[in-house]
């Protein structure tokens, strides 16, 4: 079953989609996966990566919630207000919402973060008491540091291919410590990275895996968006193996 989801953070509405299996829930409720999209992404994301992963999870007996962070997709708020810390707050609210849904096991809420969503998920894992953490091609703050030309903050909004990137997002970057947060979390985790990722180098995935004390899987030929049918299917198969407890 797929049903519309909505919840609020600081008076702004966030919208998403809740997927549940079409079979009766177990006594404990379904395990679930909370999905965090990437920078300028949304709850569907590149070539429907999150949508199709949610449907594959439902077929395997797992629920999922994919949602638009504030200022992205259909959710309220302006992108110019977006910061990583605000998205961590969005994830915390989404996790609370998911745990309140009927037939969801509140003890088995897992996090899946893609690209910047991977960095957000690593920062949020401890505060949302994630059961498991899966990172797809996770980003590090270094990805956006070139926007600080000469190390100087822009005076206002930066026009980034039509996206109004706010000064607060760039100002916060040097203070973020996603690898430290990952190391302090200490839960069960897995990292998946395409070995042809030119946006977030595969070495970043290895750094996350080292901090988390977990394995990392390389997808041969996988770009940052896992941009082929073959690499997408490998991504899904590896994700289902981990999220299903394998």
N, C-alpha and C positions, 0 to 999 in steps of 0.2 A: 504494500500500500504506500502511496505517496501523498502527502498532505502538506498544505501550506503551513508555515511556521512563522511566528512573529513574537518578538520580545523587545524590551526597551532598555536603553542605557542612557542615563542622564536626560531623560525625557525625549530621546530620539528613538524612532522605531527601526528595528532591524528585521529584515525579511529573509526567509530561507525555505528549505524543503526538508521535511522529515520523511525518511524512508524506513519502513518496517517490513519484515518478512510476511508473506501471505500464509504462513502456517501458525498454529497456536503457539503462544509464548510459553517458554519453559517456566517452571515454578519460580525460579529466581528472576525471571525476566530476561530479555534479550541483551547480550553484550552490544555495545554501540561504538560508533566512531564519529568523533566531531572533527570536521574538515575545515582547514583554514586556507583560504585562497592566497594567491601571490599578489605582488605589487601591481596595481592597476587591474587586477583580475576581479573575479566575482565567483558566485557559488557554482557556476558551470565550468569556468576556466577554459584554458586552451584546448581546442578540439574536443570539448565536452569531457575532459579528463575526470572531473569530480562527479559529474552526473553518471557517467558509465561505471565508475568505481562504486558509487552508492548502489546502483542496481545489481552489480555483481555481488556486493556484500549481502544484500537482501536475499539473493538466491542461496547464499551460504548460511543463512540463519542469523545474520547480524544487522542491526539497525544502524542508521547513520543520520546525521544532521549536517547539511552544508548550508552556509548562510553568507550573506553579503555584509562585510564589515561596514561601519559607518563611513559614508562618503563614497562607497563603491556599489556597483550594481543598482539594485532597487532600493537599498536602505536609505534612510534619511541622513542628513548631514552633508557637508561639502568636503570634497577631496582635499581642499586646501587646509582643512583642520586635521587631516590624518597624521598620526604619529604611530610609531611602533608601540608605545605605551598605551595609547588609546585602543589599539587593536588587541593588546593583551587584556584590557578591560572587556572588550567585546567577547573574547573567548571565554572569559570567566562568566559573563552573563549567559552565554550560549550553553556552557556546561551546566549551569544551574537550571536553565530551562529544560535541557535534555533529561536531566535526572528527575524532573517533575512529571515527565510524560508516562502514561500508563504502560505497563509491561516492559519498562526499561530497567535493567539491573543497575542501580546507582553505584555499585562497587566496580563495575566493569565498563567504565566510560574511557575510551581510548582517544588519543589525539593523532591526527594526520595533518602535517603541514607541508605545503608546497612552496618552494622558492622563498620569498620573504615570509610566507606563512609558516615555513619551517623554522625560521628564526623566531617568529612570534610564538610558535608552539613550544619551542625549547624554553623560552622565557616564562611561559604560562604553565608548563607541566606541573611544577610543584604546587602552585596555588590552586590548581583545579583538581589535584590529586588524580592525575591521569593513571589509568591502569596499565597502559602501554603507550609508547610514543614512536611514531613512524615519521621519518623526514624524507621528503622527496626533493632532491637537488637543493638543499638548504642554502640560503644566502647568509652572508656576513655583512656587517656595516661597511666594510671596505668597498662594497659594490657601488655605493653612492658617494663615496668621498671625492671622486673627480668633480662632482658638482660644486664642491667648495673650492673654487678657483683661487689658487694662492692661499688657501686656508681661510678665506674670508667669507663670512656668511652673506648671502644676498640680502638686500634691504627689505624685500617683500616676497611676493609669490614668484616662483620660477615657472615659466611656460615650458613644460616638458612634453613635447608632442601633443599639445592641447590639454594636458593634465595640469591643473594649477597646484603645483607642489609647494606647500607652505614652508616658511622659514623654520617653524618649530620642528619639523621632521628632520631637517639637516642639523639643527642645533643640538638635537638629542643624540645623534649618531655616535659621537665620541664617548658618550657615557654608557652605551649599551654593552653588556657583557654576556652575550648568549652562550658562549662556550663555558664560561664560569657557571652560569645557571644550569647548563646541561650536566656539568660535572657534579654539582651539588644536589641534583635531583635524585640520582641513584636508582631509578626504576628500570624496567625492561624496555629496551629500545632497539631500533634498527634504522639504518640509513640506506637509501637507494639513490644512486647517482649515475647519470649517463656518462660514459667515458669520453664522449665528444661534446660535452657541455662547454660552450664558449662564453656563457654568461656568468655562471657560478662554477669556477673550476672544480674538477673532481677532487682536488686536494682539500677543498673546503669540506666536502663530505667526509673525508678521512679525518679531518680535524674534529668534526662533530662526533664521529664514531669513537675516536680516542677519548674525548671528553666524557662521553656517555658510557664508555667501557663496553661497547657493543660491536657487532659485526657490521660491515658495510658491503652492499652488493653493487657491483658495477653492471650496468646495462650496455652491452657492446653496441657501439654506434648510436647510443642514445644522446640526443641533444638536450638542451635545457627544457624544452617542451616535449621531449620524448616523441619527436615529430615524425614517426612512421607507424604504420600498423604493426609491424613486427616488434619495435621497441615498446610500443604501448602495451601490447599483449604480455611481453616479458615483465613490464612494470606491474601490471595487474596481478599476474601469477605470483610474483614475489611478494606483493603486498598482501594478497589473500593468504598466503602461506604464513606470514608473520602475524597478521591480525587474527587469524583463526587459531593461533596458539602453537603453530608448528615451529 
